[in-house]
Amino acid sequence: MTSLRHVFAGLAICLLAMTATHPVAAQGDDKAQEAVQKIELENAQNRISEWDDALGDLEKTIARDEVTNRFISDGRDKIETIQLGVNTLHDRADERLKRFKAALGKLGEPPAEGQEEVPAVARERERIGQDIARVTGVIKQLELVDFRATELSDQLAALARERFTRRILGRVDVPLDPGVWLTAWGEIVRLPSMVQARYANLELEGQAADELAEIAPGLVLLSFIVIAALIGGEVLVLRYMPARWKAVPSEDRVALISGTRFLFTAMVPGIALLVAYGILDSREDLLNGAMGDFIHQCFAAALFLLFVGAAIRSVHSPFSPTLRRAGTTPRGARIVGVSSLVVALIFAWDMVLLQGATTLGTSLDIALVQSISNVLIISVLLFVSSLGVFWVHDEKDRHEFWPKLERRSRRGLKAVAILMPVLMALGYVALARFILENLMMGLAFLTCYWLLRGYSRALMHTYLVRPEPAEDSKTTDAVHGTLYFWLRVLIDVVMVTIAVPVAVMIFTDIAWVDLILAVQQAFVGIQVGGIHFSLKSILLAALMFVIVLGAMRFFQRMLSTRVLPNTKLDQGLQHSVSAIFGYAGICLAVLLAISAAGMDLSNLAIIAGAISVGIGFGMQSIVNNFVSGLILLVERPIKVGDWIVVGADQGFVKDIRVRATEIETFDRSSVVIPNSELISNRVLNWTLKERSGRGIIKIGVSYGADVDKVREILLEMADKRREILSYPAPQVVFMDFGASSLDFELRYFLRDIGDVMAVASSIRFELVQRFRDEGIEIPFPQRDLNLRDIDKLTEAIRDAGRGQTRPRPETPQVEDKQAPQSDDVDGHGADQQATPPSAAKDISRDQDASSRGIPDAGGDPDADAPR
């Protein structure tokens, strides 16, 4: 968290510094930009003429029908360069024109007819008008050049699509004569000797020799870098592994090792190869004609083999299966890895042989036999690699995303491996090759992306999320998990942003200039009514919101942890100040983000009107709770830490949020109460003004106890408690003469009302023991019962035991000394009283026994009958 604070603080300081230095820097940039624009516009005519000549040459070549595949590729590259230059110069001219028009507007309206103008102003107006006319002419010429370039680009694209379709969907007769195959393979074997015989006596002279001599040292150096990276990458990774990597989890360790191998054995030599090809391609006399195409294809094959070979070694690790990243078995890692390496070698060799045969002008049978043979071999190897016997089948992870994707990918690979031989048997050899090429390029691209993504995550997890050893870490796993999650999201966003344009360029026919124009259009945006939408403004608004909100959160945390605790404000007021500062920070961040997005703040009135309609329909409770929360923070009828009672719930206030307030009860459960209820209903707050409060202990003693002694003991118990205030002094109140006891109350005031339960319980424990020592009885409720006519009841029970039926006995009266007795109750009234349940049950039981002739249990007639 400390590092995050430093980051937010640095961003805030940078933002303030940029804001403070903006006027001075803007003035300097404006002057420099104006000078650059002036120079570019002065040279605009020359550049426009060059572009017109280049476009004219392309048009003549297309008209003569001398279009080759290399010409289409080079022509589109030239057109892309021209369009980029035209767009840049057009933007400069537009900015220049806006400046001239703004300067002309400052001169005011031209004078009316018959009026004269100040000579200096007239001359300045005339000069600015000439500049506007010149810049407007340049803009028109640039628009014309852009139109011609677009037309030529469309023609070349149409030619490329037509040739591509004709080549891909073209059907050939597959040679079935074995002699043709033997002859073709014999010529393929002799291709190296044919190249040597043709180019053995080749001597570079003149400009080509001079250019090759100039770039030879650089090419040698780059070749040395490629060899050193290929050899040293494996040694560095396998022998000099950092000690820290051995302590990380196995998944991160394998990702680090495979990613480092890929970087050293693919990225470094691949960049060196690209630089070498760029140096050769920059010399026009070195890569001309068919030989130039052959060298280009050799570089492409070498680059493909370099990346795919490194990716296969890093993913499958066939010679060290413990370092594999794919879900293969140890045996499958060797078989799948070696098969993939063989496929990459055959594919690269096929690219070189096919271009070499085209360069040497060999027969079509050679290219056909070579394509069919290589595609068949590759199909068999791909089918073997996709067999499930070489892959791990874990039932526990069977339904997770990556295992399901791996199974479906292997099924798709099997289908493609079966489809390509079928297409070749039908004669669609070019279509099979096209599918194979795109499949190989797609697998290589996805593998490289997956390796670099895992490598970036492992590096971040090892060196950023847990920079210290686990046993010394004071940060919780939850914080590490949250930080790891957001860093992974950042890595995915960055890598997808980079990978998508690269994939579009590789797998589609979209020109680089078209992609740049699309991105520019997305950043520039579109106009919808009076609102301008653009990706640039949206990203700027989001960045502004994050920076301002992060800075305000940082200052809020500083305020609540360092500034407010050192003041004399109570805890609730500190929370209110911190919460209001947080709400103000959110509002400021939203307003700045809206302003950065280019929206007029005056339009907020319309938005407020729309929101008010929403409030009227369905947001009353939300707004009511929000306003109630603001009232709670301002008026502060309750504060954080208060002990409140709301209906049947009571506890301490833990947090006052926008919509609701959280209360922690005494059993540590949380009760969330909407703020509107705290405003509209009755709330008992024990600690609103101060923490002190009154406690009461009720106690009853027997009627025979010494009341003075009781009073003395109770006051003594209260006086010796440190939590009880001496002023107001504790007092003992004789409340009443109870039914069973003399009732007293011990009343006292506590320093902190939160101690009321603990103090009362402690005093009660001591009172029980003290009363026992003093002989003071604490009575329990007593009740005296008086039974009248007990003799009649006894005689009735005795007769029932003898089996004699007697008239219904009079029910004995129960006299409660505490209940008032009526004077008009006589014997007749006693007979009408309800029989007690127990007596009625005994009489009924005896009657049933006598009617069934049950013998008497006792022999003595005077003895008690069984009840």
Order of alpha helices (4+ residues) and beta strands (2+ residues): alpha-alpha-alpha-alpha-alpha-alpha-alpha-alpha-alpha-alpha-alpha-alpha-alpha-alpha-alpha-alpha-alpha-beta-beta-alpha-alpha-alpha-alpha-beta-beta-beta-beta-alpha-beta-beta-alpha-beta-beta-alpha-beta-alpha-beta-alpha-alpha
